[in-house]
């Protein structure tokens, strides 16, 4: 654990500090505010863009993408 902490904190003594990147995900600024009806009528290209923006898989047919997006972004009240 100590060696991992040193690597993350800045490397080995005497070596220049290197900034590590952890994947390619970047949280978008705003959480999507679409209703269930919006997802049900959203064109596939918009679904693809939305899912990609959040680093989520863009696979399957349009109905599978809609179900996935609604499961990921809609919250039960």
Secondary structure by P-SEA (a helix, b strand, c coil): caaaaaaaacccccccbbbbbccccccccccccccaaaaaaccaaaaaaaaaaacccccccaaaaaaaaaaaccccc
